[in-house]
């Protein structure tokens, strides 16, 4: 199983119960695929950098979950079809390889050091 993160922006005027029901449906889709939600953070109301579907702000939720890669298309389909979700971004979490620090390999650090400008 791979680990993914999804950040959801809900309609700003949405009732908390509807938002909760949508998150429960997402959790159900993930668990149907033998996955599980590891972490769910409600980030609250935030302003968009630009207008999205005529909204200037949205209620943001960040979820981290594990699932099989074969389930991602089903999850994306749900995220794109649910009208209460203004915007969603789904990413795969990268697991650092031994010898990497902050997403960069030790070799990259050597390459940068040997190519410094004077």
N, C-alpha and C positions, 0 to 999 in steps of 0.2 A: 504494500500500500504506500502511496505517496501522500505527502502533506501539502495542503493548499491553504491559501488565505483568500477570503472574499471580503471586500468592503462594499457595503450597501448604502445607498442614499435613498431614504424614503421620502415621500411627499411630506412637506412641512406641517400641513394641517391634519395629518393622519391621526386617528384615534389610537391610543396605546394598545388596545385590545386587537385591533386589526394588524398592527405591526407584530404583535406577539404571535398571532395566528399564522402570519406569513413566515416568521422565523421557525415556528413549529413545523410548518409544511416543508421548509428547507431541510430541517433536521430529519424529518421522515424520509425524504428523498435520499439523503445521505445514508441513513441507517438501512434503508431498503437495499442499498448497494453494499452492505456489510461494512460501511464506514462509521465514523463517529466524530462528533464535534468535540474538539479538545478545549476550546476557549471561545467565549463570546463576550465582547466588550461593547457596551452601548456608549458611544462617544458623544451623543447628544446633537443639538442643533449646531450646524456650521454653515457659513456662507460659501456659496460656490464662487469660483474665480470668474465665472461667466454664467449667464443664464442657461439653464438646462430644462428643456420641456416647459418653458415659461415660468420656472421656479428660480428664485434667487438664493434659496437656502434649502437645506434638507436635514433630516435626522439620520445621522450616520451610525452604522453598526459594523464592527469588525469581527469576523469569525475565522477561526483556525480549525481545520478539520482534516481527517485522514479518509481517503477513499481510493478505490481502484481507478486507474486512469480511464477505464472503459465507461465510468459513470459521469465523467465530466460533461459530455455532450447533453446528457439528461439534465444536469444541474444548470448548465448554461441556458438550455431551452426554458426552464422554469424562471430563471432570473430575467430573461428577455421578454417573457410573456406576461409576467405579473405586473399589472398596471400601477400598483402602489409603490413599486420600486422605480425611482426616477433614473438611477444610474447604478451599475454594478461593475466592479472590476475583480476578476478572478486571477490569481497568480499561484504558481507552483513554488513552494519554498525549496530553496536550494540548500542541501546539506553540505557544509564545508568538508573538503577532502583534507586528510591529515597533512599538515605542513602549510595549510592556508590560514591566513589571519585576516579578518574583515573582508572576506571574499577575494583576496588577492594571494597568489602563490608567492612563496619565498623567491622563486626564480624571477618573478615580475619585479620584486624589490631590487634584486641584483641588476636586472636590466635597466631599471630607472636610475640606479646609482651610477652605472657605467655610462649613461647617456646624459648626464647633467650638463646644463649649459654653463659656460664660464663667463 
